[in-house]
Amino acid sequence: MGFFDSFVEGFNSAKKTRENREIIEMYHDLHDYDTDYRKKAFDNTDSNNGWYTCPRCGKKFRKKQMHVDHIVPQSKGGDNSRYNLQVMCPHCNCSKRDSMADTERDLVRRRQELKRQDEEDLEFLNSISRKRR
Ligand SMILES: [Zn+2]
């Protein structure tokens, strides 16, 4: 095996390791293994270079400023699944308290967001499995 071949092999195995890690992370997300709901909420929310958009007021904030909101409040039986979590700015989250006035709209929006992300994940998995065949 020449230099170039071993270079390519090293590159491919590094790439495969990264892909395997992404697959495992994706698997854990799907099965809600991660009990850290703040991390889970951010892992499952799109950001624009670290800027998150509040779904209520539309303003953009840095991750550390954002709160994680339970769409169905925990006091009303809401759980820590990714379907029930959304990132929200402190102002909107504090004014929401445990009101359920916008719960239905928030659940629909969250479900659409996760569905789109799942489709992107599936696309990624398909592209890997095509390459490995
Ligand atoms: Zn807001």
Residues whose N, C-alpha, C, O or C-beta is under 5 A from the ligand:
A	BS01	ZN	C54 R56 C57 C89 C92
